[in-house]
Amino acid sequence: MDHIDPFNEDEPFFDYDPDELMRIVSAECEKAVHIPREKELQNLIVQHLTDPKILTYRKMFASVAKNLDCRDVLIVEANSILRPLTPEKIMECVCKVANQLKLDKSRWIIYDDALTDIIIGLEDYELLTGHYALMLLIRCNDLKIEINKKKEKYIKKQLAETNYKSMREVLKCIFIEMNNLSVHSLSAQQFNNLRPFEEILLGMLDRNNGKCPPLLIVNEISRLLPSAPIYMFKRFCDAAEDIVNSFRPLGVICEIIGHPFLFPLFLHPRINFTNQWLLEGGTKIPSKSFLPRSTFVQAPQTFLKYILLKQPRLFVFDENNMSPFDLLFKYTLFDVTECLLILILEAMAEMEETDRSFEDPLNQYNWQHISDMCAYSLVSGKANFSLLLENLVNHLTLLKYRKARGELMRVVLQYISVHVSAAIRAEKTAKIEFSFYPKLVELYNLLYHEDTSEVSTSAEQMKLVRFFAPTAIWLNLLAIKNTDVVIEPPPKLVRYVNFIENLLTSDSKAEKEGFITVIANSYTGRPEIFQKHFCDIVYREIQKPLNNHTSFWPLPYGKRALNGGKALDITLLSCLSFNAGQSLFKYLQEEWNQRMTRNEFPSPGLIETIARMTFMGDFKGSIKSMVNIFLRKVKQEPNLPHYHLLILSEFFTCRVKVINDYSICPTFYLKTYSLMPGYCRNFGAPGIQRYATFEHQFLRIFCYSSPFIFIQCIKVMMAMATQQHEKHNYVPFTSATDFGNGKTAASAEISSLILLQYYRTYKLVMPSTLISFPNSSQELEVHDNKVIETQTISAATKKWIPEKFQKMKIAEFPSFNYIQTLLSMIDQDDIYQFNAQNEMHFRNDPHFRILLLLFNLVCQNPQQRPQSFPHFGYVLLNLYNSHYLISATNVLVDYLISTLKEFKDSMAPISKYIHLRNCINEFIFYHNFISFDRFLLQFVTHPNDNESIILMLEFTKILLIDNQPVDERLNFLIDILPSHYDISFCNSQTLFIGIKEYYDRFPEPTYYERANLDPNYPIQDDEHLPIYYSNLMEKLLPIVDHIFHRSIEQELHDDYFFPMVTRLTVVYKYHRKFF
């Protein structure tokens, strides 16, 4: 027999043809039995709990395995089976297993316990998130057995930890499961087993628990069909009805107010003025300011705040343009009388119980909102005044709410004054009915049934206005001569009517005792009295000189405005009725127009008074009126001095004014942009300053607008881009070189900031907008494709932008070869030509290298600099326009980034960075070759790749922290500027004096002024714009926003991030006390 060598014998495997081998393998695979994962999991659970061998082994080794929990082994094995699956497949698989195990009724309780441990283990081993595990437990529950304590405890724990977005999915899951129940066939035991889940659902629907925003809950409820089986559960029906009814006033009020102010202003650090989310007792709050969201929702007088401000509202309801939120507002009433009644009675009830005084800021805030809402809704026809009076009489007859009667009569006064004015205007043409008058008398007698002559008055305006509100009502009514009813003051009011009429002969007494607001509210129906005894008096107060020796008010840089820096007190303005406030606003606006016609600068006090009125709300001085003045002046631009436009622009920069009226915002945006191309091409300081002013205004429109308003602006941009408007040919997102070539008026950096806001808006509302505006979808597609084709983004940005824009190119760190080329050109030729003062050499520079040249000269030893430095530099810079200087600043930024890259690669010491910062300080603050805010804006926004952005952020910390020139300016502004919330309550004279002192101490001379330091050189009057409010803090706001955005996006190291947060947050508040 031959010897067989097993190691050298030919393998029969290789004797087969490859094709034949494949057929064999396929056949063998078909013979193999594939066990589904749900079957594996089911067998694992059954064997673990019932297999005799496993049970025997467990008993045998129990003594040596005391520390080993066999259930842990089960969980680990189950996780190994399910690990390859996605979360959705895992849920599907476990549900199938549960359905199979339910069939074994005798062992289902122990199976359910094991399945609960497995599901909880899926979250522990991170195969499922908490809310997925929560939904899986709900779907696997069986009402035939009682819920075990372990499962109930876990569900409650997860509900407490789940965020509101995930809570929405859990809510959907519960609705689906309860809709699958056959209610009529449930036994008493099954109903008892259902109770824990029902309690959990009711807890989610309870608004007081704050588990989920009511907006989302109502949205999910609205998805249920009227015939859904879940409505068979009475407790759910009651809870659903409660939350829908509580949400209904919100929906109605949103339609009345008309516009949202939750995003982004409400979340903006500049708006949230305390870290504790609590109001200080001394804080003054005018109408329409933003209260922080308080966790103390059960505190007195927070109901109205909660309704108005706690809910997101993204769209303005339009009857002709139904939005995808229609289902939320299917109960919306176009007659809101009932809602106003509820709010008034609710507020009056709280005033009966609260210990807060009537003058408490929170009480005044709530009543001011109610007052403004009533005025707007009644005047616009959204509510019926007669019906409101009738309902108030009926309810207050039963409800003895009397403490807030003065506030209620102020609400009534709002409408009466408007109605009387309308009746006077229509006396010759039509007759206006006063059928509500009997109910008004009945309401007064009901509220003031006792003798009010014993009530002591006070010199405080708020108390006087409240006490004399009924008197003001009847004095307004007495201005009507011909009415369908006899109007006479009630006997109890006669003495007060006579008292106010006697005050007209004693102006000094009215002013001294604070009755001037009472007179204003009482005589809006008599314009001659109103103007003589109120408007003229308060205007003289505004125009009062700072001292008796001056006839003008000094503005920065030697400019003179009309005298008067004292604005009207905010308390006086808030005490005026709706009609009185509007009449005063028109009076002051006319004074403004007269000053503009005479080519005079309005007094700071006049501008601040109008600013305070617009700050208070659209009901006592509409910002729309100021926008219309601005637009009219733009149309008259060829025949109007440019600085008049800048006064209006200055007005819009004194506060964060978001123009939320979508009927004027796009036009305002378009007109603002229309000014930019002309100023972009203007040479010298006037053009540069004006362009910077309107660029800042242009940017604010986007940075501080709500999504709805932002979309309106985007629609205008799309129209301009697609229709190629001959006058405003603005393609929003195009090549970065187009700005330098003069093809567009907004730089690529400004466009990038707008683009970031566009991403945020797109994620929030754009899908819904496409449904709401189907005609714009094609234009939007063209617009978005243009963005994708022309723009680049950093890799970090790509993580959070909408999926549609994921195809955009990722920006890479540039090679900066052109920087080396420019440096060689500077060394070889530019320095020589600079020394020779050859203007023509630099006049047509296509490489934008002037600032790079000047910076390199600054970095040199002073003895090595040309003799013509820096004088000739100012001469050259005065030859350029904004297009060129912004592009030149970008070249300088590229050079700085490349230098920082070299420092980092060579591990340069910190002294190198400090030296570079010192050179920048000398370049900006000593030589004034460029303004600090312009440099910082370009330095922060120009880098676009991850590496450059990180280098920029790390050096920004060195540039802004412990840097003496920056610290001096910010600290000075911190000392003179009030906080954002106090600016309308501060001493306006001190504010304007402080602004002038700032520019006296830290002037920003123009290139023309630096080039002509000879005091005998003629002064150019328009070298500087009139400045009332503008300051470095205001200009830094969008820059600091972007620094924080980039820092979070790039996950900047704590050593850099937190020091910048500590230093820069003061920009939002203007004061240290908040930090």
Phi, psi and omega in degrees: 000131183290145178284133181254120177267107184294339183275343182246358182291141179296137179279126181298339182303321185278357178282346182274150172288143182305319179296322180292323177299319180298322179294322180295314180298318179297319180296318180295322179296324180292331179288332182295139181270118179272122180261118178299155183293327178294326178290322176300313182295320179296313180298321180299314182294315182297314180296320182298327186258341187232342184294121182301322181297314181295320179296321179295313178300323181295322178290322183296318185260014182298322184290331182260358182233043182295329183271002182255119178270116181298333179294327176297322177297319178299316182295318180296316180294321178296320178295323179294328178289319188268350186305319183291348188271156173284162179305321180294318179292324178298315180297317179298317181295312182295323178295319177297318178297316180299319179296324179288318182291334179298335183294334177271086188296328184290329183250006188298328181296315180287329175296317181298321179296316179294320180295323176299316179296321180296316181296317177297322178294331177298325176285320180299324180267010173063029171275334175228147171283169185301318184286333173294315178298321178299312179295325180293320177297322179293317182291330182271000182287146180234124182288351180286340178239156180285141179295131181282155186297326180298315180293316181297318180296318181294319180298315180295322179296315181292324178298324180290333185261345185284137178284168189291333178291317178290328179299329178297319179293321178297319180298316177302316182299316180296318179301316181296314182295320181287332175289337179278352181280142173263095192298318186293341182260002181284137177277172179298322179294319179294323175298319178296321179291336179282338187306313181302319179291323178296319178297321178297316179296316180296325176295325177291327182277347182284119183296331182293334180282339178063031180291324186209140179303133180306329178304316181288321180297313180296324178299315180290322178297322181294339178283341181288139175288149178302335181264014182298136181301336182297336179288355175284346179269111187298319183295324176293318179301316181296316181294318179296319179295320180299314185287326176293319180293322179290333180278338184299315176301324178299313180300319180292315182296322178299324178292326180289306182296320168096329188221149180275150168221041176263331185229134353267000187301316187296330180265358185285137182303333182287336183272318179286104195264001171222147177281338185273353181061026179237151177271134172280151185300328183269001183288131179262132183234116176276174177299143173069014169276168190258119175277143176290155179285118183261143175281348181272069187286349180265003180293154180301146173063028177252359183299312182294318178301317182296316181295316188283323193246347186276348187249141175283142178220113191258341185229150171272129183291132180229118184300329182266358184219081189292133181263168178292356177268012184303321183298329179293332187245031180290345177261006184300133178260137173274347170250113190256021182303316182297321180294318177297320178300314180299315182295318180297312181294322178299314180294320179295322179296319179294325180292335177290331189256333187285152175269356180289147178285164179296329183275000179303137183306323182291320177296314180296324178299312182295313182292328177295320177296315179300316181299313181293321179295317179297316181300313183293314184290323179289317181292323182278358177085010179281346179221158182253118186293318180298317179294322179296316178298317181298316179294322178296317179298315182298315183286319183285346172293323179271322182262118185274062176268110184233343184295329183259024183295325178297320177294321179295319180292332173293322176298316179297320179301325181305313183282320183302315183296321178291318182296319179295316179299319178295322180294321179294318179294331185261008184301322185275342185247327183208166181246124180263133185284150174235043182295343180283349190301316179302319178293327178295316177298319181296320179295318179297312181297328179291317183282327185243054182287335180273172179284112184275000182292341181272354181286122181283142179265175182222157178281352179289132185300317184299317180291321179297315181297320180292318183292321184265014179300314177299322179298317179297324178299310184286329175294326175292317182294328181290348177287344180273128183271315185247110178228164180278357177226158177276122182254116176222142179295142173302149184309323182291343184262348188302315183296327180285325176296316178295323181297316181291321179296325178290335180294337183296338180270000183223083182297320183298321179293320179299317180291316185296317185268002175079021182273004186295325178289327176296318178297318180299315181291335186274338190235031176293337178279355179235088189304323183294320177290318181301315182290316185290316188262000177226297187299312182296324182291312182290330179290325175297325177294320178296318185275006181297129183292156179297320171213171187285355186258359182241146179246009180210165176254123182284128173257167178302152177063032173078006179281153184236131174249167175301149185294152177117107178243005183264112179278158178295145181293141183295331178294318177300315183294321181287342178278348182285147174289168180305311183291320178296318178297317179295321180293318177296320181299316179297322179297312181292325178295322178294322175299318177303310183299322179295319178296319180295321180296329180271009182058042178245149174280125177300154180291147177302324180298323179293314180296318181292324178297314179295322178298320179293325179292320177289329177295327182289334179143166183288352184267344179233054179121095189277132175294337178300324179297320179291324177297319180295322175299315179302314182293322178296319180294325179297320179296330181267013188310316183300332184252015186232136176304138185297329186292340175296320176298323183288333175297317179294318178296322177299323178299321183282351178260359184285339174221169169282095182258108177264118182278099187266008178272107186289352177280340181240339185301311179300322179294318178299317177300314183295317181291324176298316180294325183296336177281335188291317181301319180296314180290333178297327184268351180285137181266154176085179186300316183303313180294319181296314181294318181293320178298316180299322180296313182283333173297318179296317178295319178301317181291323181296328179302324183271319187290332186239023179261150174290162180305321183296314180293321180299321179296322178300318178294321179297322179296322176295317179299320179296317180297319180293323182287322184275326182270351179052058181304127187294332181268330182233064182282077185249105172273113191303315184234108183221187182299144182297335181285343183295331180292313179297332179275358178080016181277342179218153187264353178246132183291164179298330180291318176295319178298325180293324177293320176296322181296319178299319177294325178296320177301313182299315180295320180300317180294327184280309193226353189297318177303320177292325180296323179299324178288321184287328183237069185299331181291340182266355187297321180292316177297321179296322179296317177298317180299312182293322178297324177296320177298313183295323183287322192258339188258152172239154182225163175283158180297326179292326179295326185296341183292331189240352182286161181302154184301329183300330185261013181291345181279355182297150182288144177272128179289139179248157179297122184290159181280336180060028176297326182292334176295317178297322178296317179295321179296322178292323177296322179296314182293323187278325190226318191296317182297321178297313180294327178295316180296326179279356180055048180270097182296319185298329179297325185260344187298319184250043181288116180274355186255002177054048188255008185297315181291326176296320177298311182296322179294320178295326176291324177296321182289342180284165173297135183306329180289340182266356182283150177298153180294334180280358179273136002263000188306312184293335177298319178293323177300317180292314183298330179289349180273347189258161177253182184296322177308309185292314186293324177293318177295321177294324177295323177296322176297317177298319178298318177301319179296317180295319179296318179295324177294317178296325176297317178296318179301316183292317180295325181268004181053050183295148178291166182297335180299329178296316180294319180296320178298318179297319178297319180296323176296320177295318177302313180296320181298319186268306192272334180264311182270343178056041177286338177202150180287151183295318182293324177293315179299314184293323177300313181290322182295325183277325188261338185290314178300138188227356176251161186304313184294315179295322180295317179297315178299319179298313183295319180295323179282333177300323176300316179293326184286329188254343184249131181055040176247111192306311181299322179290315180300319181300316182290314181294318180295324177296316180292326177299323182285328186261336184268136173286165175295164183303322183279344180262355187296329180277354181246355187280173173284107187295329178297317178296322179297310184290325175296319179297320178298318179295319179298325178298312182287335174292323182276324181236068182290156175240080184296150179279168178298323179297317181291320180291329180284343184230072183283351179298121181299338179277354181290138184298138179274133176270121188295328185259022177293332179234149177275156174294132182240122174252313186238327192307136180204174184298322179302313182297319182289335182279347186306303180295333179291314180295321174308312184289324177300314179294320179300311180295324180296317179290317181298319182273001181053054183300143182299146184302328182296337178258323188290307187292323173300323178291322177298315181300321184278320192270342180297338178298336179297328181285332190251336183070011182202144182287334191297345182273358187230000000 
